[in-house]
Amino acid sequence: MKFLRVSLVAAVGVLAGTAQAQTVYINDFESNTAGFTTSGRTSLPTTSNASSPLSSMLGKFASNEFSNLELSGLNPGETYNVAFDLFIGGSWDGNNATYGQDCWILRENFSNQYMVNTTFSHLNDPGFTQNYSDSNPVGNLNGGGPYEAKTGADVISANPDSFAGYQIYYFGRGAGNPVLTFTANSAGLASLTFQGVGLQAVNDEYWALDNVRVTSARVPEPATTALALLALPVLGLIRRKK
């Protein structure tokens, strides 16, 4: 009977491990920018140390530049999660009335749904606040903030120079970070716009993307069904043993 219990636990672990969300798009930009409407790539740091390690990212983008991710073959009306790393580089001014606002948005175009619509700041000064926090990624729409510069950043540059510094924000991964969702339209399509708004030239303020991943938000059912079928004969054995 002990063997049966151990076997059941092991089987449950294996089957549960297979219950993973379906990935419909993934790109770390190490070799290409497939799916996006722009093709530029650049090497940028992934830690507080600007020299190492580096990663190839989509970008750099400045001014009001944007890039779209066009998705097809989705399940109509189904909800999907989008995850990515957002690199914010240079002297972003946040909500400052003179030099800002420095905004960043992520929008699903068919539904005109904003998943991110907020300001970011790199300057530690009371006059340079930002609207972004992990609990409020659409601060420009629902009145979030203001918060201190760099609030919610997962990586902060060790370089104190405003123009050489940067922050990295994780979306869809890491404890406390926002989970962003959108819904495919009736034709199984989605169009995601990633865009900075009101920025200066690229040598002053810019952004880039890394590790973009789109997955179905629906929990797969096969593993649940298999677990139920597996449990039935074992439960029967347990009853007979008694």
N, C-alpha and C positions, 0 to 999 in steps of 0.2 A: 504493500500500500504506500509506503514511503517513496518507492521508486516511481509509482504513478503520479504522486504529488509533485515530485521533482521534475518529471517529464512534462507535466502539464504546465508548470511554471516556465520551463525552458521554451516550450512551444508558444506560450503566450508572449514571451519576450520576442521571439523571432517574428511572429505574425504582427505584433504591435509595431515592430520596427519597419515593416513594409507599408504601414499606413501613412504614406507621405503625400503631401500635396503635389499635384501634377505641375511640373515646370513647363511653361509655354514659351519663355524667352529667358536667355541668360547670356551675359557678355561681360568679361573683365577687361576688354579692349586691349589685351596683350597682342592680338594679331589682326583685329579688324574692328569696324564700327557697324557691322551688318544690322539692318533694321532701323538705324537712325538716318535722318535726312542730312546730316553733316558728317564729314569724314576725318576731321582733324584730330590728332592724338598728341599728347604731351606726357612727359615723365614728371611726376610730382611725388613728394614724400607722403608716406603713410603713417608716420609717427611724428613726435615733436621734434625729432632730429631731422633737419632739412636735407641732410646729405645721404641718409640711408635709413631704411630701405626705400627704394623708389618703385612706383607702379605706373604703368601706362594707363592714362585716363582719356576720356572724351573731353576735348577742350583744347586751349583755354577760350572762354567766352567772356566778352565785355559788352559795354554799352547796353543795348536792348536785344542782343543776339539770343537766338533760341535754337533748339534742335528738337525735332519730333521723332517719337517712336511710334511707327505704324504697325498695329497688330491685326492679324486676320485669323480665321479658322477657330475663333473662340466660340464657346457655347452661348447662344443668344440669351441675354438676361442673367447670365451667371456673374457672380462677384469674384474679382481677382485681387490679389495683393501685389503691390509693387514695392520692391526694396532696392536701396542703392546707397552709396556713400557720396555725400555732397561736399566738395572741396571749395571753401570760401577763402580766396586769397587777396592780399593787399589791404588797403585802408578803407574797408567798407564803413560807411558813416551812419548806418541805421536810420533813426528817425530825425536826425539833425535837420533843422529847417533851412539851413544855408547850403549844406553840401549833400543832403539826402533828398528824398528818402531813397535808400538803397534796398531794393526789393528782390525777392526771388519767388517764382511761382512754379507749381506743377498743376496742370489742368488737363482733364479729359475733355476733348473738344466736342464730341457728339452730344454729350449731356451738359456741357459747360460747367462741369463740376471741378471746383478747386480742392485739391488734396493738400497743397501747400500754397499759402499766399501771405507772405510775411516780410519783415525786414531783419537784416543781420548787421551787426556792428563789430568792428575789431578794435575800437578805440575806447580805452578805459577812462572815460570822462563822463560826468553827469549829463553833458549836453549831447551825448552820442549813445542813446539807449537803443534797444531793439525790441521788436514785438514777438520774436520767436522764443518759444520754450517747448520742451518735449511734450507737454500736455496741451499745447495750443499752437499747432503748426499752421493754422489759418488765422493768425492774429489780426491781419488787416481786414478780415471779413467780420469777425465777431468781437472786435474791440479788445483783444488780448494785449497784455503788457501795460506800460513798458517794463522791460527787464534790463538788467545790466548787460553790457557787451559780453559776448561769448557764452551766454547762458545756454546750457544744453549741449555744448560742444563735447564730442567724445575724444577728440585730439586737439590740443592747442600748441601752436608753435612755441619753441623755446626762445625764438628770436624776438627781442622787444621792438625791433624796427617795424613801424606800421606798414610800410610798403613791402617788406620782405616777409612779414608774418602771415599766418593762416590759421584756419580752424577746419576740422572735418566733422561733419554731422552724419550719424548713421540713422537711416530710416529702414524700418522693418527688421532690424536685428539689434541685439543688445538689450539688456534690462532697462526698462523705463522709456525706451525710444518709441516713437509713434509708429503704428501699423497703418499703412495707407491702402485704401481700397477704391476700386472703381467697378462699374458694371458694363459688360459688353452690350452693344446695341442689338437690335433685332436681327441684324445681318451677321452677327458674330464678329463685329469690328470694334476697335478702340484706337483712338489717336491721342497720344500723350505729348503735351508740350512742356518742355523744361526750358525755363527762361529767366534771365536776369532783367530787371527793369530799372532804369534811371542810373546805370553805372557809368563810370568814367572809362577812359581808355584802358587797354589791357595791362599797361605798365603801372596802373594805379589800382584798379579793382577788377577782379575776374573770378570765374568759377569753373569747376570741372566736375565730371561724373566718373564714378568707378563702381564696379561690381553690381550692375543692374540685373535684377532678377524679377520675373513676373510669374506668379504661381496661382493656381486655383485656390480660392478660399474655402472651397467645399472639402470636408473631410471624406477621404475615400471610404467606401462601404465594404469592399471585398474582405478586408482584414477582420472587420467586425463580424461579418457573416461566418467566416472561417472559424473564428474563436467560438462562436455559438455552436457550430457543428462539432467542433473538437470537444467542447465541454460536455455534450449530451452523453456519449458513451462512457466517459469517465465518471460522471455523476451516477450513472447506472451501476457501474462497478462498485462505487463507494456504498451505495444503498445495499447491494447484495452482500458486501463484506460485513455490514452491520448485522 
